[in-house]
C-alpha cells in the first residue's frame, strides 16, 4: 500500500483513490449477487412453483385413488333398489411391515384369506398396497385386535397398516329387477343395466387417500379427500309389479321346466316399463355365483321367430290398406296351403273363416292368404312400421335389432312364412311395442326404464322427454283390430286361459318352433310359447308379454303363457286399483241417470 506524506512530513495516509475503487467493486459484486439470488428465487417460487411443488409432493407423499359414493337408484315410488354402504379397506406400506409368520397367520385368519395370499401383499418395493377391501365390521375389528391398533401404546405390529373408508354398492332387494338395475365391480366400475348405461350420472370423479411422509419415508399423517356423491335415478319400474311378475315366472318355471321365461309390463301410451322380469335370475350382491345365462336380459338380447303373434302385421295392414274387411271370408277347409312348393299346415283344420276368425283362431292358412293378397312390399312395409328389425331404443345396454329380410331377398316361400312369423327374428320387447300400437290407438311409443335423474339435494338433472308420437295406423284400424284381439281371449279363441275376471283382455298367442342346430330344420320338440296383450281392453292400463322358452309337457302359447299373463294381470290390476269393467259400466250408468 502506498502512503503519501502530508505537508511538513509529519504523517502518512493511504491512497483514498484506490480504496474507493475497491469499495465500488465489492459493492457491485454484492449487488449482482443479490440480483442473481432474487432472479433465482423468482424462478423457483413463481415460474417453476408448480413443477417443484409436484416433485415435492411425489417425494413427500403418496396418493391412491379410491371410489366413493354413487347415486342411489329408486323405483317409481321412491323405494330403494341400489344404495351405498361405507366399509373399511385395509392397506399397507410394505416397507414398514414387520410381521412374523405367526402374526401373518393370525392376520390372514381375521381377514378370511390364505396366509400366502396375505404374505404376497408385503412387497418392499410397493409403498401402497391394498391388503383386503370393503371389509364387514366384524372382520375390521378382528384385524384391529390382531394388529393392536386400538391400544393406547400402538403395537409395533400395526406399523405400515391403516384403514380407509370406501363405498360399496348394496342392492337391498337382492335379485329383484336385477336385469334392469345391473351391478358394479369392486372398484364401482359399471358392468350391466342402468348402472352401466347411466354411469356418467351415477358416479363421481372419485376421491383420493393421501399419505404424508418425512425424509426417511415414515408416514406422518394420512387422510381422505372425498368428492360429492353422484346423482340419484328414479326408474319407471314399480317394485310391487316387478315382484308379482317375477313370482309368477318362478311358478311357470317350476310347472313347465323351461330353459327360461320372460315377462314385461309396459304402459302402452307412454312406453314406461313397469316391470321387466327374467328367469333364471341372479342376486346382484353375489354376482360371482351367477353364470352367463343368469345375467342375460332376454327381453332385449334374445331373438326368436315370433310365430302367430306376428300375424298382427298382415291383419292390421290388410285393414289399413283396404285390401280386406270384416265381411271377407277365407276357405281354410283343407287345412293346408302350398307356397313355393312348400306345404304349410294349420294346427287344427277349420272350415270357412271370416277375417276376424282367421286372427281369433290363429289360422296359418288364412293369414298366408291375407299376406299373399297384400304382397311382399306391403308386408315388409308394415313390419317395419311396427318396429320389427329395428331397436326400440330402450335405455338398457345390449339391445339387438332382430331382422326381417328386404323383399328383394325373399325366397319363393317367404310370402308364406313371414305372415305367420317365420323367417323373421324379433325380441319380446319389439312384440310388446307392436301390440301397444293397437292398445293406444295407432302410435309407436319408445320404451324406457328411467323416469328422471336428480342431484342428492333434489335438483333436476334429467327428465325423460317423450319424443313426438309417430302414428303408424289410423285410429279406426286400431279400434277394429282391438275388437278382433278381444275375441282371441273369448270362447272359441286360442287364449281363453288369459281371460281376467271382471276385465276384458285383448291379445294373441304365439307358438314358434325352434330350428334344430344339427339338422337345420324346425325341431319337433323345441318350441317357444308366448302370449301378448293388454288390459282392460277398451281402456288399457297395461300391455304385457309373457314368453316361455322350451317348455316341457305342453307347447301352445294359450296353454303355457296365457295363464301366466292372467295371473300377473289379475294381481296387477288389483295392485293398481283398476276398477272392473262391469263396475265401471255400472258407475257410468249411475252418473248418466
ABEGO torsion letter per residue (X at the ends): XBBBBBBGGABBBBBAAAAAAAAAAAAAAAAAAAAAAAAAAAAAAAAAAAAAAAAAAAAABBBBBBBBBBBBBBBAAGBBABBBBBBBBBBBBAAABBBBAAAAAAAAAAAGBBAAAAAAABBAABABBBABBGBBAAAAAAAAAAAGAABABBBAAABGBBBBBBBBBBBAAEABGAAAAEBBBAAGBBABEAAAAAAAAABBAEBBBBBBBBAAGBBABBBBBBBBBBBBBBBABBAAAAAAAAAAAAAAAAAAGBABBBBBBBBAAAGBBABBBBOBBBBAABAAABBAAAABBAAAABBBBAEAAAAAAAAAAAAAAGABBAABBBBAAAGBBBBGGBBBBBABBBBBBBAAAAAAAGBAAAAAAAAAAAEAAAAAAAAAAAGBGBBAGBBBBGBBAEBBBBAAABBAAAAAAAAAGBGBBBBAAAAAAAAAAAAAGGBBBBBBABABBBBAAGBBABBBBBBBBBBABBAAAAAAAAAAAAAAABBGBAAAAABBBGBBBBBBBBBBBBBBAAAGBBBAABBBBBBBBBOBAABBABBBBBBBBGBBGBABAAAAAAAAAAAAAAAAAAAAGBBBAAAAAAAAAAAAX
